[in-house]
């Protein structure tokens, strides 16, 4: 009797591998090395979120400390990105701050940089406040801000005014229309507005989108404002555009997730773009 659960999990992992490097750090290293031959830097992310056990959150933080050492030892052109609930925010704020503080100290010692991902709205306020606190002590930390959130204009202003570094993305969670813009046009307009605030007032930031119109708007405006920024895109999405931007002289970084907890991340990638449902169905049918 075949192990059906194992078979299904194997098939889903095969689809998920469009967006994740694999289950091990070595898989992420291989992808990072490939990208670096094209002058694309990497942001390495250990998959995992909404962790509910203290030991697991501390283990994830410890794993990040190892990842930072390995990035340094192996001279990988890259930094890391951490999810707040992966290191304790869904359990206890002080555990989160303790774990993130250790990661930031180690990254600073090694001359590396840490991005903090932004998760669902129950964690937004705590994440922004913690970021602003950490920013007083660490200059090697940036924060993702979601353009679909109505509160983001205020957050962007607060962060930029305190010299913080933002990664502007559209936002990937299912949220209520009371707190987010739902229509694509509104989200894109807010993205463009926040991007302009950063171009005018920030010292450095990242444009994290695959949206052709917004990317080209940023490219156009950059020749007027000369603010330091980079494009960031996810592994497995718009690879040709990454190369085109590098060839045009822009800095491009690729977000490379790896690890065994690939389910939630991969589901967000599959469901945010209709064509991926066909990809999933095709892969399941062809076995
Ligand atoms: P949009 O969804 O409008 O897509 C624009 C185009 O990109 C599409 O037409 C298609 O060509 C391509 N595309 C986009 N997604 C695709 C997919 N899954 N499969 C195939 N093609 C696709 N979110 C969050 O909430 N917190 C965070 O911390 C981060 N961090 C982050 C880092 C980086 C580097 C990036 C690029 C993105 C994030 N995100 C994120 C995810 C982000 O919020 C958003 O969900 C996705 O980037 C998709 O939105 P786009 O901006 O690409 O636009």
Boltz pocket constraint, residues with backbone or C-beta under 6 A from the ligand:
constraints:
  - pocket:
      binder: B
      contacts: [[A, 116], [A, 117], [A, 118], [A, 119], [A, 144], [A, 146], [A, 167], [A, 169], [A, 170], [A, 171], [A, 172], [A, 173], [A, 208], [A, 209], [A, 210], [A, 211], [A, 212], [A, 232], [A, 233], [A, 234], [A, 236], [A, 237], [A, 238], [A, 253], [A, 254], [A, 255], [A, 268], [A, 269], [A, 270], [A, 272], [A, 273], [A, 276]]
      max_distance: 6.0
